[in-house]
Amino acid sequence: MLAALLPAALAALLPWRPPAAAAAGPAPDPVPVVLVGTGGVRWSDVDERTTPTLARLLREGAVADLAVRSVRTATCPVEGWLAVSAGRRAGDARDPGAAEAGNQVCRPIAVDDSGQSGAETGPGPARVRDWSRYVAAADADSFDAHPGLLGRTLGTAATCALAVGPGAAVALAGPDGSVPRYAPDLASAGSQLAGPSCPLTVVDVGAVRDPGDAPRGAREQGVAVASGDRAAQVAAVDAAVGRVLAAVPAGARVVVASLADSGRTPHLQLVAARGPGFGPGWLRTSSTRQTALVQATDVTPTLLSLLDVPAPADLVGSPLRTLAAGTGDAPRAPDARLEKVLDLDQAAQQVRPLVGPFFTGLVLAQILLYGLAAIALRHRWAEGAARPRVLAWVRRLALVFGAVPVSTYLANTVPWWRSSSPLLVVVLVVLGYVAVLATVAQVGPWRRSFLGPLGAVAGLTSIVLAADIVTGSRLQTSSLMGLQPVVAGRFYGFSNVAFALFATGALLLATALADGPVRRGRRRAGAVVIAVVGVVATALDVSPAWGSDFGGPIGMVPAFAVLTLLVLGLRLSWRRLLLIGLGTVAVLTAVSVADWLRPPEDQTHLGRFVQTVIDGGALQVIARKGQQNLSILASSPLSLLIPFAAVFVALVLMRPSSWGARALQRAYDRSPTLRHGLACLLLLLGIGFAVNDSGTVIPAIGATLAIPLVIAVSMRALEDDERGSEHRLSPDPASVAARPSR
């Protein structure tokens, strides 16, 4: 319902389009712009002796790692050029006979230059031969890419551009695949490089294709820049870049970008820029908000910004900007700048093979915990004096499991990826943080409160993630449960995984904090606590400056609002529920419109969704997200955890134990807010599942934090029963006997 109301609200409030903001790039002048494109070249390839041209760019220009992820795991050269053409992810047609899913043998780029070849004839019109195949592939994919967008934009602005080489032809082709000015090689371009008649020149210097990392299947033909091993090809690219730099005017703005991978293994690639506005330093863009880490879709808006051509709304990237060494925003030593970009790629490479096994292990470990808890509750071997000890051990173990997710983020405070044994080191660091957090939860003053340890682990989880998004998402980047730069899905704010943990932690924290006031009969004080936590958490999540999460507030606002009403003892009438729904839509609409009113290069996906609504594409986006959700539901190992968690709660925690006690019910008897909090958590995770792409992970990841903590409080309740502690807490008479008021 909320997902359907939001586009309607946006459309009603936005019958007009704001005036286009002025380009944020350098002031228009006759300085030529040159894009030199290659593929498969990384900063680890750069060496003063073997790649002198690229080493000079490191010394003289601004540098960064480039995330080139396209429509498959590894990006082919043509797909990198199509990303420049469309300003979005776009790829070649899928090969149904590919030897491995998500990867395929790359095809060469063919250009019909209509006889315009050779230095004598110079540049002339041409056509990309397989253009219709590229367009059909873009239409079949879910990235809403339109190959030819850059060429069309330049044509509309009457801005001349010269394409040199087949990849450049793909980048500058119009929507029909035609290229007005094309030269097949540098020799054919002639004097057009030294004294360009066009303000923009795009040059394809060839791509590196690593024979040792070739895609499985038939041998590639006509894709690599030269024959030989990887080192020989990198040297050939370096020499070609050197020839381009020697030919173009000394004051030209030059961007050198490796737009594709060199084989089946994805890597962060090389990008550098020099010329006016691009002195020694690092590159940064608002699309990633990360120092020295940008993405291929930033190249197109960068070119348009440098040319002072208004960027179309279809673009998802942002112009490159410089963090200059001269102003102290980057180190002056080239080696220090190189160390940064090398470290980013090393971290991305070391974490990539660990993510899949980690999530599989996490699911299996959670199921093992469920089994241990079931054994403790359902078998009679723990009788008499042994029973409290067994319950205590299960409780402590559950708190340990609850501390695992946040510890995977804290592990990035230690550069484990630099170790010679990264797997061993990251495991040890995670276990170390787990031990610390679990100890803090059990020894702090909150341990005396029934929900104190639950609130401690939940609160630490949400606080760590909140601090991370406020300080730049550094703990999430290249972490076991965080953002993966080579995937290039998100670089800042809350991913679905981080949101699930943050929102679950915040709601359980609010439940624990409100428990004491409600127990003492101060319902209003408890409701205020919940409202304050909810407002702060929702603001952090939805803010474009921090969480930048569109789907999260759709679940968070109703969950916290309903919990507030339940704690106050108010009935959930249809009028109140309607007001909560309308309030949720109003919050999201206001934040999204505010983001949309910012300059296009500064907008997040909140503002871009507003533009999608204006352009009439909201229903397609919603349908695409639903399809992605169903696909992940059937394929992700995390999906297995949901039925196991549901069965465990229903058949173990909610049924009588071997000695007759219902564990979860006893916990409800001890806490007047726990039942309401868990009900609202189900509401939050259910809405999150429904409205987010890959939303399946939200209830599964939420369960990895919530279920262990529920096990812990359930065991605590049974321990109190067994020991007959003088500190045993009585059920809240109001929560048991009183009916909600109107």
Sequence and secondary structure as in RCSB ss.txt:
>XXXX:A:sequence
MLAALLPAALAALLPWRPPAAAAAGPAPDPVPVVLVGTGGVRWSDVDERTTPTLARLLREGAVADLAVRSVRTAT
CPVEGWLAVSAGRRAGDARDPGAAEAGNQVCRPIAVDDSGQSGAETGPGPARVRDWSRYVAAADADSFDAHPGLL
GRTLGTAATCALAVGPGAAVALAGPDGSVPRYAPDLASAGSQLAGPSCPLTVVDVGAVRDPGDAPRGAREQGVAV
ASGDRAAQVAAVDAAVGRVLAAVPAGARVVVASLADSGRTPHLQLVAARGPGFGPGWLRTSSTRQTALVQATDVT
PTLLSLLDVPAPADLVGSPLRTLAAGTGDAPRAPDARLEKVLDLDQAAQQVRPLVGPFFTGLVLAQILLYGLAAI
ALRHRWAEGAARPRVLAWVRRLALVFGAVPVSTYLANTVPWWRSSSPLLVVVLVVLGYVAVLATVAQVGPWRRSF
LGPLGAVAGLTSIVLAADIVTGSRLQTSSLMGLQPVVAGRFYGFSNVAFALFATGALLLATALADGPVRRGRRRA
GAVVIAVVGVVATALDVSPAWGSDFGGPIGMVPAFAVLTLLVLGLRLSWRRLLLIGLGTVAVLTAVSVADWLRPP
EDQTHLGRFVQTVIDGGALQVIARKGQQNLSILASSPLSLLIPFAAVFVALVLMRPSSWGARALQRAYDRSPTLR
HGLACLLLLLGIGFAVNDSGTVIPAIGATLAIPLVIAVSMRALEDDERGSEHRLSPDPASVAARPSR
>XXXX:A:secstr
 HHHHHHHHHHHH SS        SS   S  EEEEEEES  GGG  TTT HHHHHHHHHSEEEEEE   SSSS 
 HHHHHHHHHHSS       TT SBTTB       EE TT  STTT SEEEEETTHHHHHHHHHHSSS   TTHH
HHHHHHTT  EEEESHHHHHHH  TTSEEEEEESSHHHHGGGTTS SSSEEEEEEEE   GGG  SSS   S BS
SSS HHHHHHHHHHHHHHHHHHS TT EEEEEE S SSSS   EEEEEEBTTB SEEEE TTT BTTEEEGGGHH
HHHHHHTT    TT      EEEEGGGTSS SSHHHHHHHHHHHHHHHHHHHHHHHHHHHHHHHHHHHHHHHHHH
HHH TTS TTHHHHHHHHHHHHHHHHHTHHHHHHHGGGS GGGSSSHHHHHHHHHHHHHHHHHHHHHHSGGGGST
THHHHHHHHHHHHHHHHHHHTTSTTTBT TTSB TTTTS SSS  HHHHHHHHHHHHHHHHHHHHHHHHTT HHH
HHHHHHHHHHHHHHHHH TTTT  SSHHHHHHHHHHHHHHHHHTB   HHHHHHHHHHHHHHHHHHHHHHHTS G
GG  HHHHHHHHHHTT HHHHHHHHHHHHHHHHHH GGGGHHHHHHHHIIIIISSB TTS BHHHHHHHH TTHH
HHHHHHHHHHHHHHHHSTTTTHHHHHHHHHHHHHHHHHHHHHHHHHHHT TT     HHHHH   B 
